[in-house]
Amino acid sequence: MALILNLDTSTQICSVALALDGELLGLKESHEDKSHASLLAVFIRNILEENAKAISDLDAVAVSKGPGSYTGLRIGVSTAKGLAYASGISLISIGTLSSMATGVIHGNQIENKALSKDKSLCLCPMIDARRMEVYTAIFHPSGEMIEPIAAKIIQEDSFKDILEQNRVIFFGNGAAKCRDIIQHPNAIFLEGIETSAKYMVTLAESAWQQKCFEDVAYFEPFYLKDFVATIPKNKII
């Protein structure tokens, strides 16, 4: 039996889930922006206490590795590595976009769209990367990634080739800003799907069973792009 703590801080959402053998025991989430530093440790403590568990009971800690917010990923990964190192438990990393796709696959959203038997169906999770850019990838409904993770600037002809041959479900906090730009009869926009630690549970359990663990000392988030610091225009001297 594997008791796994799942952490997702890859976007503005701070999310913690506790799972036993792939079954969700509890979930704590906040959609308040920039709340990760203040809430993550609180959520971890509360979810363990509410389930009568201690950190020493954990078998592993899983963390959403990105892509996503630079600061959010740093906080989540640093916390996960700290727990793993201090407690001597395994560290598991889960791709953020893979987690989102899994949430749609196992959350019955596809069935609700009456598309589950459509062999041409593809899933396209999107994470907002500011302006008209998104972090994205293309998945088969089986969960297999069929187009690699990339940072894309959304234009009218974005995804044109795949949309000509497939129906594509777009979702995530980056999809809303693409709805008015990607005008194609095969484009379907699914609302209400964002990052969440609960979507990591199935993938983390699979990684545990396959013993796919990270090196606690050397693991780093998958940023996709380098962090660029900006200077406010109205800088006060």
PyMOL commands that set and color helices and strands:
alter all, ss='L'
color gray80, all
select helices_A, chain A and resi 36-50+55-57+70-87+96-106+109-112+160-165+176-178+197-209
alter helices_A, ss='H'
color red, helices_A
select strands_A, chain A and resi 3-8+14-20+23-30+60-66+90-95+121-128+133-139+145-153+167-171+187-189
alter strands_A, ss='S'
color yellow, strands_A
deselect
rebuild
show_as cartoon
